[in-house]
Amino acid sequence: MQKIFTEDPDYEQWQMLSNFIYPSNIDRFFSRNGIVDYDKELLESISGSILQSQEYFAAANSVSLNTSPLLLYYGTVNLMYAASMLVSGKKIDIENHGMRLDNNSSNALTKLGDFEFTPFFATIKGGLFQFCKTFCPDISISQYESKSKWTLLEILGSIPELKNDFEECYDTLSYIIPVQIVRNQNDYVERIDKHEFKNFDVLQELSKILDFEKTYIKPILESPYVRYNHVFLRRKIKSKPITESSVFGQIFLRKCHEKLSHCITLPLIMYMYMGLFVLGYLSRYKPVVWSPFVRNDSTGEKRVIEKFINITKRVIPNIILNFIYKTEFYFVKEIYEPLELSKTVSEDRIRAIFREEINRDKG
């Protein structure tokens, strides 16, 4: 983890990314990472993609919701494309989006979130196929058969920073379960506030988390003597952590999406990529739906979409930097302070020190 102290995280992120608009910097990056056999044209492909991405993002900041999703989608495609080539040192070919919005999606849908889209892999040159290979290579692409439909609702419910707005707007649980880390002097515990589950069955919701049973002992929800306000998670011996961390430091567990009997979870960048595709497509090719929504929405859904757009502007460049440098950057506005290495003394330890001093005086 690395903290970057800045008054303007967006500016700082793009300053770091703009290092790669210079071919000589890309060349040095390849050298540091052991990439030696590459086509020199690759340098210009990476440089040009980052330059275009930066301009798409900047343009999205100066327009309304009428066109910002489309600009952000193309900016994201360019940025993911450049990052894929930076890390692999190889050119990738993309000829289509790798997704299609279903033509039978009704223009009379009550919520924008009900729009369906389908990943498809008729060609390996689809954007979704190529980016899955880069950002989640362990996920089997066969899970994305053409019969596996997704909704925009599923995408919006998979964004950690949208959790509260999503649940308020759509009156259902999101796919995000925040986890609190409580530390004492020698240990820590993971716990979940029971309010996160509302009136849904806790164990059933936890069972939707991939590998939950492999990682945690079955939680005890109630006691005959004490009412628990939290669900306490106790790791099994030698189990691997399955929690995720947002770019703002929020720890959470992610529920999976059931697709053709497969339990699928994707990296955040892929959910954002798919969500921007749907919104960009609607704004570009379905103005009969998009324009009235932007102008007259009375459901509160527009506020969720606007927040999603603002989150992607801030988060996507951060995720790409983390991916390129293989670390977690946190861009914070707090005042820089010296590193504190002193130990926190517990109350019990303070009492013990007092007893030692009193006994010493008596002696």
N, C-alpha and C positions, 0 to 999 in steps of 0.2 A: 504494500500500500504506500502511496506517495501523495502527500498533500501539496496542492499548488495554491498559494495564497494570492488572491486576486480580487479586485473590485468588479471585474467584468469577466465571468467564466466563459461566455461565448467568444469574446475577443481572444482570450488566452488560448482556448482550444484551437481556434483557427490559425493563430500564430504558430502553434506547434505543428499543425497539419500542413501549413504552408511551407514548412521545411522541405516537403517532398514535391514542390513545384520546380525545384532545381535538380536537373539530372545528376550533377556531381554529388549532391547529398544522397540521392537514391543509390548511386553507385557505392558510396561509402557505407550506406545501410546494408546493402547486399554483402559487401565485403565483411562487415562485422558479424553477419549472420551466416557466413559460410556459403553464400550463393555466388558461384563464380561463372557458371555456364549459362548465359542468358543472352537473348537477342537485344542489341542496343536500342532497337525501336521500342522495346518495352519501357525504357526510361521516359520516352515522350508520351506513351500511352498513359502511364501513371501520372505524370506531370499534368497533362491535359485534362485528365479526369478529375483531379483534385481542384484545378482551376475552375472547371465548369461547375463542380459541386459547390464550391464556395460562392459562386455567383448565383446559383439557384437558391441557396439558403439565404443569401443577402436579399435577393428579389422577393422571397417569400415574406420577409420582414416588412416589406413596404407595400404589400397588397392585402386585400381583405380575404375573407373565407371563400369568396367566389372562386379564387384561383390558387390560393396558397397550398392546398393539398397536392395539386398537380406539380407545382414547382418543387415542393419538398420531396415528392416521390422521385422525380428525376435527379434531384440533388443527392438523395440517398442511394439510388442505383449507381451513380458515378462514384460515390465515396466507397461503397461496398466493393465495387469493381476494382478501384485502385488498391484498396486494402488487400483484396484477394491476390492481386499480382505482386504486391510488395512482399507479402509473407511467403508466397510460393516461388517467386522469381520466374513465373511462367505466364504467358499470355492466355487468357480465357476468352472463348467466343460465346457471345450472347446474341441471340437473334429474336427472342420474344420474351414476354414477361414470365412465362411459366405458370400463369394463372389466367382464368377467364371468369368474368362475371356472368352468372346464369341469365340467359335471355328471357327465361320465363319468370324472372323476378318481377313481381307486380309493381306497377307505379302507384298502386293504392295502398301499399304497406303502411301500417300505422306508425312504425318506427323504422328509422334508417338502419338500425342495428339488425333488422331482420333480413337484410339483403344477403344473398348467398353467393359464394364464389367457389370455384373448383380448381385445385392444383392439377396440372396435367403435365405429362412428360412424354409427349409424342416425339419430342426431340431432346437430346441431351444439351441443346443450346438454349434452353429456357433459363431465365434469370433465377427462378426459384430453385431449380435443380442445381445450378452452378453455385449459388450462395449457400445452399444446404451442404454441399460438399466442402465448402470453406469453413463455415461457422458452426456446423454440427455434423461432422463427418461420421459420427457413431450412430446416427439415426438412419435406419434403413429407408431408402427412398421408395421401396415397394409399399410402404405404408400410405403413400400418397396416390392411391389409385384414383382414376377419374370419377369413380362413384363416391368418393369421400368428400362430401360437401362441408364447407365451413360457413359460418355467418360472421358478419362484422361484429355482432354482439360478443362472440367468443374472443375475438381479437381485443376489443376494448376491455373485456373483463380480465385480460391477461397482463395488463399494464399496472405495475405496483402503485405508481403515483396517481392512478385513476380510481383506485379501489373505492374510496368513500363516495365520490361523485357517481361512479357507475352503479353502486348498490342503491343509492338514493333515487337515481333516475329510473332504473329498470326494475327495482323492487325484487332483486334476487341476489344471491351471493356471487361474488366474483371468483376468479380462479386463484386468488392471492390470499394467503393466510399469514399475517404478520407474526413474527416470533420475537419475543423479548428475551434479551440476554441479561441475566441478573448475576452480578459477580460479587463474591466476597474475597477475603484475603487469599484464600487458598484454592478456590474452585469457582465454578459458575454453573448456572442451571438455565435451560431453555424452557420457556413457558409461553402459552397462548392465552390471551384474555378470552373468557367464554363468550363475551359479547360479540366476538368476531363471527360466531356461528349463528347468532340470532335465534330463531326457533327451529333451526335445522338439526338433525341428528349429528352429534359431534363425531362419533366413531365412523359413521358412514361418510362424512365429509373427509375425515383423515384417510380413509381407505382409498380415496381418489388421488392420493399423492403417490407418485411412482416410487417404489422401494421403501415405503414407510415402514412396513412390517419387518423388512430386513434391517432397518436402521434403529428403530425404537422398540422398547418394551411396550406392551399394550398399556395405555395410560389408565390410571384409576381416576374416574370422574367424580366420585362422591365418597364420603366417609360417614359412618354412623354417628360420628361425633362432631365433625367439622364440615362446613359447607365450603367447597373450593370455588374460588372465583376465577381460577386459572386451570388450564390443562398443562400439567408438568410433563415434559418429555425427557425420558431417560434413555440414553444411548446404549445399545448393545455393545459388548466388548468387541473391539476391532472393526466396528462398523464405520463406513465412510460417511462424512457429512453430506447431507442432501439439501441443506439450506442454500439459498442464494442471497446475494447482496445487491441492492440497487446502487446506482451511481451516487446516491445521497446517503448511503450507509445503512438503509433500512434492511434488516434481515427478514427473510420470509420463506415460506414453503409454497410450492406451486402445485396446484391440482392439475391433473392431466386432462387431455381431451380424448374422448373415446371415438376412434375412427376405425370402422370395419374390424371391431374386436381388438384393436391395438390401443394401447395407452400412450399417447404422444405428448411430450413436452418439448418445447423449442426454446432456444435462446431468445432473450428479449428483442434483439435486433431483427429476428425473423418475424416476430409478431408485428413489429412496427413497419417492416417492409411490406407485409401483406396488408396491413391496415391502410397504409398510404396508397397502395395500389387501388384498393376499393374506392377510397375517397377521391383519389385523382381521376379514376375512371368515371365516377359519377359526375364530378364537376365538369369533365371534358365531354363525355358522350351522352349523358342523361340530364341535360339542363332542365328538362320538364320536371324532373324530380329535385334536382339540386337547388335551382334558383328559388322555388317556393319555400324549400326548407330553410335556406339561409335568410330569406326575407320574412317568413311568417311563422317559424316554429313556435309552438305554444306548449310544448311538452317538457322543455328543459333539456332535451337531447342535444340541442345546438351548443349548450354550455359544455357538455361532455366532449363533443367533437372539437370545439375550440381549445379546450384544455389538452386534449390528445395532440393537437397540432403544436401547441406551445411546448409540450413535453418533448416531442420528437426533435424540435429545433435544438433544444438544450442537450438531450441525452444521446442522440445518435452520434454526433462527433466524439463525445466522451467514450462511448462504447468502442468506436473504431480506434481511438488512441490506445485504449486498454488492450485491444486485440493486436495492434501493431507492435506495441512495446512489451506485451506479455506481463503487464502489471495493472494495478488498479489505481487510477488517478482520481483524487477527490479535489475538486475545485471549490475552495471555501473562501468566504469573505471575512472570517474571523481575524482578529489581529494576531500577527505572528508572535509566539511566545517561546522562550527557551525550553528545551526538552526537559521535562521533569522526571528525575530518576529516583526521587526520594520515596520511601515506602509509606503506604498508608497504614497507620497504626490502629488496630481495632480497639473497641472499648474494653474487651477482656484483657488485651495486652496492656492497656493503660493501667487497669486495676492491678495487674500482676506487678507492674513496675512500682506502683505506689506501695504495695505490700513489701516488696523487696527493700525499698528505701526505708520504710518504717521499721522493719526487722533489723536492718543494718544500724539504724539509730539506737534501737533498744540494746543491741549488742555492744 
